Amino acid sequence: MTQFRTFLFDLDGTLIDHFRAIHRSYAHTLPRLGLPEPTPQQVRDAVGGGLENALLKFVPPGRLGEALAVYREYWNRTMLDDVEAMPGAVALLRGLRERGASLGVLTNKVGTSSRLICDRLGFSPYLAATVGAGDTPWLKPRRELSLHVVALLGGSPSSSLLVGDSPFDVEAAHNGGFPCWAVTTGTHTARELGEAGADGIFPSLQAMGERLDLAGDQRS
């Protein structure tokens, strides 16, 4: 294996493809506030820093509470629709866990939603913790959050790796004192991830598994 013994994974764009459900929720919410329905690209450009920060790119601050109420009610009813594991996600988690690594999810998606999704997609048996928005006072890329999750997993920054798909993930890892390997299956290109300082860039989780020298089936 590598020097890494603790792995922190982002969810959206990294372990899961949830974008259809996310866009559908924005398309449901904004017209109900009398605002235009956003395009998929507009939503892609907005997400990553937590729901409140993303919604503020579409609604004025004075209407954020109203937007959150509409969004969350719809999201809670429909969030398990159209959610899929990225190719290779389960195999990568299983392979790392079988090698004795400690694994966790670190996401700006709401923690309660994140745990339901991890249960649905079969990730949870391999995870020691799933930490999302609302579980702590922090969001990525805060240093406190990165170190908190590493501690939950019983690790240390010197042997930790964050796997993500965005500059938020790169910054969160570096703020915690450890590297970030990024995949281009989310909202950012290899060039953007390189400019953000990603320590490794991969086209897929399967390719990352090969770099980690994991044996076994990487198809699931």
N, CA, C and O of each residue as an XYZ file, in Angstrom:
880
protein
N       0.856     -1.183      0.000
C       0.000      0.000      0.000
C       0.891      1.232      0.000
O       2.049      1.134     -0.405
N       0.405      2.378      0.433
C       1.185      3.605      0.469
C       1.438      3.988      1.916
O       1.183      3.206      2.833
N       1.939      5.194      2.110
C       2.148      5.678      3.472
C       0.851      6.062      4.145
O       0.846      6.350      5.341
N      -0.256      6.075      3.409
C      -1.523      6.538      3.967
C      -2.228      5.427      4.742
O      -2.308      4.283      4.295
N      -2.728      5.797      5.903
C      -3.476      4.861      6.728
C      -4.866      5.384      7.078
O      -5.713      4.634      7.561
N      -5.093      6.657      6.836
C      -6.383      7.287      7.123
C      -6.843      8.001      5.861
O      -6.112      8.816      5.299
N      -8.059      7.692      5.416
C      -8.596      8.245      4.175
C      -9.903      8.976      4.460
O     -10.835      8.412      5.033
N      -9.953     10.241      4.049
C     -11.155     11.055      4.155
C     -11.699     11.251      2.743
O     -10.971     11.667      1.842
N     -12.969     10.951      2.559
C     -13.585     11.043      1.240
C     -14.668     12.111      1.215
O     -15.515     12.179      2.105
N     -14.626     12.938      0.187
C     -15.760     13.786     -0.141
C     -16.855     12.900     -0.719
O     -16.592     11.771     -1.132
N     -18.106     13.422     -0.748
C     -19.210     12.656     -1.333
C     -19.515     13.086     -2.764
O     -19.174     12.376     -3.711
N     -20.158     14.248     -2.930
C     -20.641     14.664     -4.250
C     -19.502     14.824     -5.239
O     -18.545     15.559     -4.995
N     -19.619     14.130     -6.354
C     -18.606     14.218     -7.392
C     -17.409     13.327     -7.153
O     -16.564     13.167     -8.034
N     -17.329     12.743     -5.961
C     -16.199     11.885     -5.607
C     -16.672     10.448     -5.434
O     -16.350      9.581     -6.247
N     -17.438     10.195     -4.374
C     -17.989      8.857     -4.152
C     -19.358      8.686     -4.795
O     -19.756      7.568     -5.120
N     -20.085      9.793     -4.983
C     -21.442      9.668     -5.510
C     -21.696     10.672     -6.628
O     -21.069     11.729     -6.704
N     -22.638     10.302     -7.491
C     -23.208     11.224     -8.467
C     -24.629     11.534     -7.999
O     -25.527     10.699     -8.114
N     -24.820     12.722     -7.478
C     -26.112     13.134     -6.931
C     -26.629     14.381     -7.628
O     -27.558     15.036     -7.156
N     -26.006     14.699     -8.767
C     -26.264     16.015     -9.335
C     -27.682     16.170     -9.862
O     -28.254     17.256     -9.771
N     -28.259     15.114    -10.407
C     -29.633     15.255    -10.910
C     -30.592     15.632     -9.789
O     -31.469     16.475     -9.974
N     -30.424     15.009     -8.630
C     -31.284     15.329     -7.494
C     -31.027     16.746     -6.994
O     -31.965     17.453     -6.625
N     -29.769     17.164     -6.982
C     -29.441     18.515     -6.521
C     -30.045     19.550     -7.460
O     -30.695     20.492     -7.006
N     -29.839     19.387     -8.760
C     -30.401     20.352     -9.710
C     -31.918     20.370     -9.631
O     -32.531     21.436     -9.693
N     -32.524     19.208     -9.495
C     -33.979     19.137     -9.393
C     -34.474     19.927     -8.178
O     -35.522     20.570     -8.244
N     -33.733     19.883     -7.080
C     -34.141     20.597     -5.874
C     -34.029     22.114     -6.040
O     -34.874     22.859     -5.544
N     -32.995     22.563     -6.730
C     -32.894     23.996     -7.027
C     -34.004     24.412     -7.990
O     -34.601     25.477     -7.833
N     -34.274     23.578     -8.978
C     -35.321     23.891     -9.948
C     -36.700     23.906     -9.297
O     -37.597     24.603     -9.771
N     -36.878     23.157     -8.233
C     -38.125     23.179     -7.462
C     -38.208     24.431     -6.598
O     -39.266     25.053     -6.493
N     -37.098     24.793     -5.987
C     -37.099     25.846     -4.960
C     -37.212     27.252     -5.542
O     -38.078     28.024     -5.128
N     -36.356     27.589     -6.487
C     -36.243     28.982     -6.912
C     -37.517     29.529     -7.550
O     -37.897     30.656     -7.231
N     -38.198     28.798     -8.432
C     -39.452     29.337     -8.979
C     -40.514     29.598     -7.916
O     -41.365     30.469     -8.098
N     -40.477     28.862     -6.820
C     -41.435     29.090     -5.754
C     -41.164     30.365     -4.980
O     -41.996     30.810     -4.189
N     -40.010     30.945     -5.207
C     -39.684     32.251     -4.659
C     -39.791     33.338     -5.726
O     -39.400     34.484     -5.502
N     -40.327     32.963     -6.891
C     -40.462     33.918     -7.980
C     -39.174     34.182     -8.714
O     -39.029     35.213     -9.371
N     -38.234     33.261     -8.609
C     -36.923     33.429     -9.237
C     -36.787     32.447    -10.396
O     -37.472     31.424    -10.418
N     -35.914     32.742    -11.359
C     -35.782     31.855    -12.519
C     -35.246     30.479    -12.137
O     -34.440     30.341    -11.217
N     -35.709     29.472    -12.862
C     -35.161     28.133    -12.673
C     -33.716     28.115    -13.171
O     -33.453     28.553    -14.291
N     -32.780     27.621    -12.370
C     -31.375     27.653    -12.778
C     -31.063     26.542    -13.773
O     -31.721     25.502    -13.789
N     -30.075     26.772    -14.581
C     -29.587     25.741    -15.480
C     -28.700     24.767    -14.699
O     -28.205     25.104    -13.624
N     -28.501     23.577    -15.231
C     -27.563     22.666    -14.576
C     -26.171     23.274    -14.381
O     -25.552     23.070    -13.336
N     -25.676     24.012    -15.364
C     -24.352     24.600    -15.219
C     -24.309     25.640    -14.116
O     -23.317     25.726    -13.392
N     -25.357     26.427    -13.973
C     -25.402     27.415    -12.892
C     -25.339     26.734    -11.529
O     -24.669     27.216    -10.616
N     -26.040     25.613    -11.399
C     -26.006     24.889    -10.125
C     -24.624     24.282     -9.907
O     -24.093     24.336     -8.797
N     -24.041     23.710    -10.948
C     -22.684     23.157    -10.809
C     -21.701     24.226    -10.335
O     -20.838     23.965     -9.496
N     -21.841     25.417    -10.877
C     -20.928     26.498    -10.509
C     -21.145     26.973     -9.072
O     -20.243     27.555     -8.470
N     -22.337     26.728     -8.519
C     -22.681     27.263     -7.198
C     -22.317     26.335     -6.051
O     -21.970     26.801     -4.966
N     -22.391     25.023     -6.277
C     -22.295     24.089     -5.159
C     -20.847     23.863     -4.741
O     -19.899     24.154     -5.472
N     -20.724     23.325     -3.521
C     -19.405     22.967     -3.010
C     -19.082     23.552     -1.660
O     -18.322     22.957     -0.895
N     -19.647     24.719     -1.342
C     -19.327     25.375     -0.087
C     -20.415     25.285      0.957
O     -20.440     26.076      1.900
N     -21.323     24.323      0.799
C     -22.443     24.194      1.718
C     -23.706     24.780      1.113
O     -23.638     25.676      0.271
N     -24.862     24.276      1.539
C     -26.134     24.665      0.943
C     -26.411     26.157      1.085
O     -26.824     26.802      0.121
N     -26.189     26.709      2.268
C     -26.476     28.131      2.470
C     -25.660     29.005      1.533
O     -26.195     29.922      0.910
N     -24.378     28.725      1.432
C     -23.517     29.515      0.552
C     -23.934     29.369     -0.907
O     -23.884     30.336     -1.668
N     -24.343     28.172     -1.298
C     -24.763     27.962     -2.682
C     -26.057     28.701     -2.979
O     -26.169     29.343     -4.024
N     -27.039     28.626     -2.085
C     -28.311     29.303     -2.307
C     -28.145     30.818     -2.375
O     -28.884     31.494     -3.091
N     -27.184     31.348     -1.637
C     -26.962     32.796     -1.657
C     -26.467     33.286     -3.022
O     -26.453     34.490     -3.279
N     -26.069     32.379     -3.876
C     -25.707     32.774     -5.236
C     -26.934     32.964     -6.116
O     -26.833     33.445     -7.245
N     -28.100     32.579     -5.588
C     -29.356     32.712     -6.339
C     -30.385     33.597     -5.648
O     -31.225     34.196     -6.319
N     -30.338     33.690     -4.317
C     -31.369     34.429     -3.580
C     -30.714     35.518     -2.732
O     -29.574     35.350     -2.299
N     -31.402     36.618     -2.487
C     -30.847     37.656     -1.601
C     -30.800     37.159     -0.165
O     -31.595     36.299      0.215
N     -29.886     37.682      0.636
C     -29.737     37.204      2.017
C     -31.032     37.226      2.810
O     -31.266     36.344      3.636
N     -31.875     38.218      2.570
C     -33.113     38.327      3.327
C     -34.117     37.220      3.048
O     -35.071     37.042      3.805
N     -33.910     36.476      1.969
C     -34.835     35.389      1.610
C     -34.197     34.003      1.771
O     -34.770     32.994      1.359
N     -33.008     33.970      2.373
C     -32.321     32.691      2.522
C     -33.131     31.718      3.363
O     -33.247     30.546      3.006
N     -33.689     32.178      4.468
C     -34.467     31.286      5.320
C     -35.643     30.671      4.587
O     -35.921     29.481      4.742
N     -36.335     31.468      3.792
C     -37.460     30.982      3.002
C     -37.002     29.932      1.994
O     -37.636     28.890      1.827
N     -35.890     30.227      1.330
C     -35.368     29.284      0.343
C     -34.943     27.977      1.000
O     -35.208     26.902      0.463
N     -34.296     28.056      2.141
C     -33.865     26.850      2.835
C     -35.049     25.985      3.236
O     -34.990     24.760      3.125
N     -36.114     26.608      3.696
C     -37.289     25.841      4.111
C     -37.887     25.077      2.933
O     -38.221     23.899      3.060
N     -38.023     25.747      1.784
C     -38.589     25.090      0.607
C     -37.662     23.981      0.124
O     -38.109     22.871     -0.165
N     -36.373     24.285      0.038
C     -35.401     23.316     -0.458
C     -35.372     22.075      0.432
O     -35.458     20.950     -0.061
N     -35.250     22.280      1.737
C     -35.073     21.141      2.642
C     -36.303     20.244      2.684
O     -36.177     19.023      2.774
N     -37.492     20.841      2.621
C     -38.696     20.018      2.628
C     -38.719     19.113      1.411
O     -39.028     17.926      1.520
N     -38.389     19.673      0.242
C     -38.368     18.879     -0.988
C     -37.223     17.878     -0.964
O     -37.397     16.718     -1.337
N     -36.059     18.324     -0.530
C     -34.881     17.465     -0.489
C     -35.112     16.254      0.412
O     -34.764     15.131      0.046
N     -35.691     16.475      1.572
C     -35.899     15.364      2.498
C     -36.844     14.312      1.927
O     -36.758     13.142      2.299
N     -37.737     14.708      1.037
C     -38.669     13.767      0.422
C     -38.058     13.028     -0.762
O     -38.483     11.918     -1.083
N     -37.068     13.630     -1.412
C     -36.628     13.105     -2.709
C     -35.140     12.798     -2.803
O     -34.678     12.366     -3.859
N     -34.371     13.009     -1.733
C     -32.915     12.965     -1.865
C     -32.370     11.597     -2.244
O     -31.271     11.509     -2.791
N     -33.112     10.523     -1.966
C     -32.607      9.201     -2.320
C     -32.969      8.800     -3.744
O     -32.604      7.716     -4.200
N     -33.689      9.673     -4.448
C     -33.963      9.442     -5.863
C     -32.737      9.882     -6.675
O     -32.145     10.925     -6.399
N     -32.377      9.107     -7.640
C     -31.310      9.493     -8.586
C     -29.942      9.624     -7.943
O     -29.099     10.350     -8.470
N     -29.685      8.957     -6.834
C     -28.335      8.971     -6.276
C     -27.649      7.669     -6.656
O     -28.218      6.588     -6.502
N     -26.420      7.779     -7.154
C     -25.682      6.612     -7.623
C     -24.252      6.662     -7.095
O     -23.657      7.732     -6.967
N     -23.722      5.497     -6.797
C     -22.301      5.404     -6.458
C     -21.470      5.613     -7.710
O     -21.804      5.097     -8.777
N     -20.397      6.361     -7.583
C     -19.462      6.484     -8.695
C     -18.855      5.118     -9.003
O     -18.640      4.320     -8.091
N     -18.577      4.842    -10.271
C     -17.922      3.577    -10.610
C     -16.641      3.384     -9.797
O     -15.789      4.271     -9.739
N     -16.521      2.238     -9.185
C     -15.340      1.917     -8.400
C     -15.395      2.340     -6.952
O     -14.475      2.033     -6.193
N     -16.458      3.044     -6.535
C     -16.493      3.580     -5.173
C     -16.511      2.484     -4.118
O     -15.679      2.485     -3.210
N     -17.449      1.552     -4.229
C     -17.557      0.496     -3.223
C     -16.300     -0.365     -3.215
O     -15.798     -0.719     -2.147
N     -15.793     -0.703     -4.385
C     -14.591     -1.533     -4.459
C     -13.393     -0.843     -3.816
O     -12.596     -1.490     -3.138
N     -13.261      0.462     -4.023
C     -12.145      1.193     -3.425
C     -12.259      1.213     -1.909
O     -11.282      0.952     -1.207
N     -13.448      1.522     -1.401
C     -13.642      1.528      0.048
C     -13.373      0.152      0.643
O     -12.691      0.023      1.660
N     -13.915     -0.863      0.002
C     -13.727     -2.227      0.507
C     -12.251     -2.614      0.494
O     -11.741     -3.176      1.464
N     -11.565     -2.310     -0.613
C     -10.155     -2.668     -0.713
C      -9.301     -1.984      0.324
O      -8.422     -2.606      0.920
N      -9.552     -0.701      0.547
C      -8.783      0.030      1.558
C      -9.062     -0.502      2.954
O      -8.149     -0.651      3.766
N     -10.328     -0.785      3.226
C     -10.678     -1.290      4.561
C     -10.048     -2.653      4.792
O      -9.573     -2.936      5.891
N     -10.037     -3.491      3.781
C      -9.430     -4.810      3.922
C      -7.933     -4.726      4.152
O      -7.336     -5.641      4.719
N      -7.322     -3.629      3.716
C      -5.900     -3.410      3.966
C      -5.642     -2.820      5.355
O      -4.492     -2.607      5.739
N      -6.717     -2.559      6.106
C      -6.546     -2.053      7.468
C      -6.617     -0.553      7.608
O      -6.362     -0.027      8.692
N      -6.957      0.156      6.540
C      -7.067      1.615      6.616
C      -8.328      2.018      7.374
O      -9.303      1.268      7.430
N      -8.289      3.196      7.948
C      -9.455      3.800      8.591
C     -10.052      4.810      7.624
O      -9.349      5.685      7.119
N     -11.360      4.689      7.364
C     -12.012      5.482      6.330
C     -13.148      6.309      6.906
O     -13.857      5.877      7.815
N     -13.307      7.511      6.358
C     -14.417      8.355      6.758
C     -14.834      9.272      5.630
O     -14.091      9.480      4.670
N     -16.036      9.821      5.758
C     -16.547     10.805      4.812
C     -16.484     12.177      5.454
O     -16.884     12.359      6.604
N     -15.976     13.141      4.698
C     -15.911     14.548      5.109
C     -16.557     15.353      3.996
O     -15.994     15.484      2.909
N     -17.745     15.896      4.267
C     -18.525     16.537      3.217
C     -19.216     17.781      3.733
O     -19.468     17.916      4.930
N     -19.520     18.690      2.816
C     -20.350     19.846      3.161
C     -21.834     19.579      2.909
O     -22.666     20.459      3.129
N     -22.167     18.379      2.453
C     -23.561     17.953      2.396
C     -24.051     17.760      3.828
O     -23.260     17.399      4.700
N     -25.330     17.993      4.088
C     -25.876     17.851      5.433
C     -25.572     16.448      5.965
O     -25.746     15.453      5.261
N     -25.121     16.388      7.206
C     -24.687     15.119      7.774
C     -25.760     14.054      7.806
O     -25.486     12.896      7.490
N     -26.991     14.420      8.185
C     -28.063     13.422      8.244
C     -28.337     12.847      6.863
O     -28.527     11.638      6.725
N     -28.359     13.696      5.835
C     -28.544     13.216      4.463
C     -27.380     12.316      4.047
O     -27.579     11.275      3.421
N     -26.182     12.725      4.399
C     -24.993     11.978      3.989
C     -25.003     10.563      4.538
O     -24.653      9.616      3.834
N     -25.404     10.417      5.795
C     -25.416      9.078      6.392
C     -26.494      8.189      5.763
O     -26.279      6.992      5.575
N     -27.645      8.769      5.441
C     -28.682      7.998      4.755
C     -28.193      7.519      3.390
O     -28.436      6.377      2.999
N     -27.508      8.399      2.677
C     -26.993      8.049      1.351
C     -25.924      6.964      1.454
O     -25.914      6.024      0.660
N     -25.035      7.092      2.419
C     -23.990      6.080      2.595
C     -24.596      4.724      2.948
O     -24.102      3.685      2.511
N     -25.665      4.740      3.738
C     -26.367      3.483      4.033
C     -26.974      2.904      2.759
O     -26.827      1.713      2.483
N     -27.655      3.747      1.983
C     -28.347      3.284      0.776
C     -27.382      2.673     -0.238
O     -27.696      1.667     -0.874
N     -26.214      3.281     -0.385
C     -25.280      2.849     -1.423
C     -24.279      1.797     -0.956
O     -23.419      1.377     -1.731
N     -24.379      1.373      0.287
C     -23.510      0.322      0.778
C     -22.131      0.769      1.206
O     -21.219     -0.052      1.306
N     -21.961      2.055      1.462
C     -20.659      2.567      1.912
C     -20.447      2.358      3.412
O     -19.325      2.122      3.861
N     -21.519      2.445      4.174
C     -21.405      2.562      5.635
C     -20.615      1.442      6.306
O     -19.903      1.723      7.270
N     -20.700      0.180      5.851
C     -19.914     -0.861      6.526
C     -18.405     -0.618      6.500
O     -17.672     -1.189      7.307
N     -17.946      0.214      5.592
C     -16.502      0.453      5.469
C     -16.058      1.751      6.143
O     -14.864      2.049      6.187
N     -17.002      2.517      6.664
C     -16.704      3.846      7.184
C     -16.725      3.876      8.705
O     -17.636      3.339      9.335
N     -15.715      4.509      9.284
C     -15.690      4.703     10.736
C     -16.465      5.941     11.149
O     -16.896      6.040     12.298
N     -16.652      6.893     10.235
C     -17.399      8.115     10.551
C     -17.839      8.774      9.250
O     -17.157      8.689      8.229
N     -18.991      9.433      9.309
C     -19.471     10.263      8.198
C     -19.861     11.604      8.788
O     -20.824     11.698      9.548
N     -19.115     12.639      8.439
C     -19.286     13.961      9.044
C     -19.665     14.953      7.963
O     -18.961     15.095      6.962
N     -20.786     15.643      8.169
C     -21.262     16.619      7.205
C     -21.721     17.892      7.862
O     -21.520     18.096      9.059
N     -22.342     18.753      7.072
C     -22.822     20.036      7.575
C     -23.833     19.805      8.697
O     -24.707     18.945      8.596
N     -23.697     20.580      9.753
C     -24.574     20.473     10.903
C     -24.049     19.568     11.993
O     -24.559     19.602     13.113
N     -23.047     18.759     11.702
C     -22.479     17.863     12.709
C     -21.449     18.566     13.585
O     -21.202     18.147     14.715
N     -20.852     19.627     13.068
C     -19.848     20.407     13.798
C     -20.115     21.883     13.507
O     -20.963     22.197     12.672
N     -19.414     22.788     14.174
C     -19.576     24.216     13.846
C     -18.917     24.628     12.539
O     -19.010     25.791     12.147
N     -18.242     23.684     11.843
C     -17.394     24.063     10.713
C     -17.867     23.434      9.407
O     -18.598     22.444      9.396
N     -17.425     24.040      8.311
C     -17.540     23.470      6.979
C     -16.151     23.417      6.361
O     -15.245     24.137      6.783
N     -15.987     22.552      5.349
C     -14.755     22.631      4.564
C     -14.675     24.010      3.936
O     -15.690     24.533      3.477
N     -13.504     24.608      3.905
C     -12.175     24.022      4.120
C     -11.550     24.339      5.479
O     -10.325     24.427      5.570
N     -12.340     24.511      6.530
C     -11.789     24.899      7.821
C     -10.827     23.842      8.371
O     -11.112     22.644      8.353
N      -9.708     24.310      8.847
C      -8.690     23.428      9.418
C      -9.249     22.615     10.576
O      -8.937     21.434     10.728
N     -10.081     23.261     11.395
C     -10.625     22.574     12.567
C     -11.416     21.328     12.163
O     -11.342     20.296     12.829
N     -12.167     21.430     11.074
C     -12.969     20.297     10.626
C     -12.079     19.167     10.129
O     -12.295     18.006     10.478
N     -11.096     19.493      9.331
C     -10.200     18.456      8.811
C      -9.522     17.696      9.949
O      -9.469     16.466      9.932
N      -9.012     18.415     10.920
C      -8.323     17.763     12.036
C      -9.293     17.000     12.928
O      -8.942     15.961     13.487
N     -10.505     17.510     13.062
C     -11.532     16.820     13.850
C     -11.843     15.446     13.264
O     -11.931     14.462     13.998
N     -12.009     15.380     11.958
C     -12.355     14.106     11.331
C     -11.167     13.147     11.374
O     -11.353     11.955     11.620
N      -9.970     13.634     11.144
C      -8.792     12.780     11.278
C      -8.734     12.176     12.680
O      -8.447     10.989     12.834
N      -9.005     12.988     13.701
C      -8.989     12.482     15.080
C     -10.086     11.448     15.302
O      -9.863     10.444     15.977
N     -11.268     11.687     14.738
C     -12.358     10.710     14.862
C     -11.958      9.353     14.297
O     -12.369      8.310     14.807
N     -11.159      9.379     13.249
C     -10.735      8.151     12.592
C      -9.511      7.526     13.250
O      -9.024      6.487     12.807
N      -9.018      8.161     14.305
C      -7.863      7.637     15.014
C      -6.567      7.797     14.260
O      -5.611      7.056     14.491
N      -6.527      8.769     13.351
C      -5.345      8.968     12.533
C      -4.542     10.183     12.913
O      -4.776     10.808     13.948
N      -3.593     10.510     12.065
C      -2.777     11.705     12.231
C      -2.572     12.312     10.853
O      -2.626     11.602      9.850
N      -2.335     13.632     10.791
C      -2.138     14.256      9.484
C      -1.002     13.640      8.674
O      -1.060     13.621      7.445
N       0.020     13.141      9.343
C       1.189     12.625      8.624
C       0.881     11.371      7.813
O       1.635     11.030      6.902
N      -0.215     10.678      8.127
C      -0.546      9.464      7.384
C      -1.966      9.520      6.814
O      -2.590      8.487      6.574
N      -2.468     10.746      6.600
C      -3.836     10.916      6.100
C      -3.845     11.422      4.667
O      -2.902     12.071      4.212
N      -4.928     11.111      3.964
C      -5.148     11.566      2.601
C      -6.623     11.915      2.449
O      -7.497     11.166      2.884
N      -6.890     13.057      1.828
C      -8.264     13.420      1.488
C      -8.472     13.178      0.007
O      -7.651     13.581     -0.817
N      -9.571     12.519     -0.333
C      -9.932     12.251     -1.724
C     -11.158     13.098     -2.053
O     -12.210     12.949     -1.431
N     -11.014     13.989     -3.035
C     -12.111     14.887     -3.364
C     -12.133     15.233     -4.836
O     -11.455     14.611     -5.654
N     -12.941     16.257     -5.159
C     -13.092     16.630     -6.567
C     -13.095     18.132     -6.776
O     -13.418     18.593     -7.871
N     -12.740     18.919     -5.751
C     -12.869     20.364     -5.875
C     -11.746     21.098     -5.163
O     -11.055     20.518     -4.326
N     -11.561     22.377     -5.493
C     -10.599     23.192     -4.752
C     -10.917     23.279     -3.258
O      -9.999     23.426     -2.451
N     -12.203     23.194     -2.866
C     -12.549     23.147     -1.442
C     -11.868     21.960     -0.769
O     -11.363     22.079      0.348
N     -11.854     20.821     -1.448
C     -11.236     19.633     -0.875
C      -9.723     19.795     -0.761
O      -9.122     19.414      0.243
N      -9.120     20.360     -1.795
C      -7.675     20.587     -1.754
C      -7.325     21.509     -0.590
O      -6.389     21.241      0.163
N      -8.076     22.585     -0.450
C      -7.801     23.534      0.629
C      -8.043     22.910      1.993
O      -7.276     23.141      2.928
N      -9.110     22.117      2.113
C      -9.407     21.463      3.392
C      -8.274     20.529      3.805
O      -7.875     20.507      4.969
N      -7.758     19.763      2.853
C      -6.655     18.858      3.161
C      -5.402     19.625      3.557
O      -4.776     19.328      4.575
N      -5.042     20.606      2.752
C      -3.817     21.348      3.034
C      -3.929     22.142      4.335
O      -2.940     22.297      5.052
N      -5.117     22.642      4.642
C      -5.304     23.327      5.924
C      -5.080     22.376      7.095
O      -4.633     22.791      8.164
N      -5.397     21.090      6.885
C      -5.184     20.090      7.928
C      -3.788     19.511      7.951
O      -3.451     18.736      8.846
N      -2.964     19.879      6.969
C      -1.584     19.416      6.942
C      -1.367     18.099      6.232
O      -0.388     17.406      6.508
N      -2.260     17.736      5.320
C      -2.095     16.484      4.586
C      -2.508     16.684      3.129
O      -3.148     17.683      2.800
N      -2.147     15.737      2.250
C      -2.393     15.921      0.815
C      -3.827     15.618      0.410
O      -4.602     15.019      1.156
N      -4.149     16.056     -0.808
C      -5.436     15.765     -1.436
C      -5.190     15.167     -2.808
O      -4.473     15.740     -3.629
N      -5.787     14.014     -3.048
C      -5.851     13.447     -4.383
C      -7.243     13.738     -4.920
O      -8.238     13.522     -4.228
N      -7.314     14.220     -6.138
C      -8.584     14.664     -6.702
C      -8.949     13.842     -7.925
O      -8.089     13.411     -8.693
N     -10.254     13.637     -8.082
C     -10.780     12.984     -9.282
C     -11.524     14.019    -10.120
O     -12.050     14.998     -9.590
N     -11.564     13.797    -11.410
C     -12.205     14.741    -12.322
C     -13.633     14.318    -12.660
O     -14.163     14.685    -13.708
N     -14.251     13.544    -11.767
C     -15.618     13.069    -11.983
C     -16.664     14.028    -11.429
O     -17.862     13.758    -11.511
N     -16.214     15.147    -10.865
C     -17.142     16.107    -10.281
C     -17.289     17.357    -11.120
O     -17.523     17.286    -12.326
N     -17.151     18.494    -10.478
C     -17.451     19.773    -11.122
C     -16.225     20.522    -11.616
O     -16.359     21.631    -12.132
N     -15.023     19.946    -11.473
C     -13.816     20.674    -11.838
C     -12.921     19.850    -12.747
O     -12.862     18.624    -12.649
N     -12.239     20.539    -13.621
C     -11.348     19.902    -14.582
C      -9.991     19.612    -13.955
O      -9.663     20.110    -12.879
N      -9.218     18.800    -14.651
C      -7.868     18.505    -14.185
C      -7.037     19.781    -14.079
O      -6.243     19.937    -13.151
N      -7.222     20.684    -15.028
C      -6.472     21.936    -14.975
C      -6.846     22.751    -13.743
O      -5.972     23.281    -13.058
N      -8.126     22.851    -13.464
C      -8.571     23.613    -12.291
C      -8.059     22.985    -11.003
O      -7.641     23.692    -10.086
N      -8.090     21.667    -10.932
C      -7.616     20.984     -9.737
C      -6.106     21.139     -9.583
O      -5.599     21.290     -8.471
N      -5.397     21.101    -10.700
C      -3.963     21.323    -10.643
C      -3.622     22.724    -10.174
O      -2.714     22.912     -9.364
N      -4.352     23.709    -10.686
C      -4.123     25.092    -10.271
C      -4.444     25.299     -8.799
O      -3.864     26.165     -8.144
N      -5.379     24.491     -8.278
C      -5.733     24.587     -6.855
C      -4.697     23.918     -5.961
O      -4.718     24.098     -4.743
N      -3.793     23.149     -6.554
C      -2.725     22.528     -5.787
C      -2.952     21.076     -5.424
O      -2.311     20.572     -4.503
N      -3.852     20.380     -6.124
C      -4.071     18.962     -5.840
C      -2.763     18.191     -5.959
O      -1.963     18.439     -6.862
N      -2.556     17.263     -5.045
C      -1.306     16.508     -4.992
C      -1.310     15.312     -5.927
O      -0.258     14.734     -6.203
N      -2.466     14.940     -6.411
C      -2.620     13.884     -7.405
C      -3.947     14.101     -8.094
O      -4.913     14.520     -7.457
N      -4.013     13.826     -9.382
C      -5.239     14.023    -10.157
C      -5.499     12.757    -10.964
O      -4.612     12.254    -11.653
N      -6.733     12.247    -10.869
C      -7.083     10.975    -11.483
C      -8.399     11.108    -12.245
O      -9.272     11.879    -11.845
N      -8.546     10.361    -13.340
C      -9.785     10.434    -14.097
C     -10.928      9.659    -13.468
O     -12.084      9.838    -13.853
N     -10.622      8.797    -12.501
C     -11.656      7.956    -11.906
C     -11.149      7.369    -10.591
O      -9.956      7.419    -10.289
N     -12.082      6.813     -9.817
C     -11.694      6.107     -8.601
C     -10.957      4.816     -8.927
O     -10.083      4.390     -8.172
N     -11.307      4.192    -10.049
C     -10.573      2.980    -10.441
C      -9.102      3.281    -10.676
O      -8.232      2.517    -10.259
N      -8.823      4.409    -11.353
C      -7.430      4.794    -11.587
C      -6.719      5.083    -10.277
O      -5.541      4.762    -10.122
N      -7.426      5.687     -9.337
C      -6.823      5.940     -8.033
C      -6.536      4.628     -7.311
O      -5.500      4.490     -6.660
N      -7.447      3.667     -7.423
C      -7.220      2.367     -6.811
C      -5.986      1.684     -7.363
O      -5.254      1.027     -6.624
N      -5.749      1.833     -8.660
C      -4.547      1.267     -9.267
C      -3.294      1.934     -8.700
O      -2.290      1.268     -8.443
N      -3.359      3.243     -8.508
C      -2.207      3.959     -7.934
C      -1.935      3.502     -6.506
O      -0.785      3.468     -6.069
N      -2.991      3.151     -5.783
C      -2.836      2.659     -4.424
C      -2.480      1.176     -4.382
O      -2.323      0.591     -3.310
N      -2.354      0.582     -5.563
C      -1.948     -0.819     -5.691
C      -2.918     -1.766     -4.998
O      -2.522     -2.706     -4.310
N      -4.203     -1.486     -5.203
C      -5.219     -2.345     -4.613
C      -5.535     -3.490     -5.570
O      -5.814     -3.262     -6.747
N      -5.492     -4.679     -5.078
C      -5.860     -5.847     -5.877
C      -7.366     -6.020     -5.801
O      -8.035     -5.397     -4.977
N      -7.887     -6.867     -6.663
C      -9.311     -7.183     -6.602
C     -10.113     -6.451     -7.639
O      -9.578     -5.716     -8.469
N     -11.392     -6.663     -7.578
C     -12.329     -6.133     -8.580
C     -12.573     -4.655     -8.335
O     -13.056     -4.280     -7.266
N     -12.247     -3.803     -9.308
C     -12.481     -2.367     -9.207
C     -13.669     -1.951    -10.061
O     -13.794     -0.776    -10.406
N     -14.526     -2.872    -10.404
C     -15.619     -2.544    -11.292
C     -16.866     -2.071    -10.566
O     -17.671     -1.348    -11.153
N     -17.052     -2.455     -9.314
C     -18.321     -2.158     -8.632
C     -18.269     -0.822     -7.937
O     -19.248     -0.411     -7.314
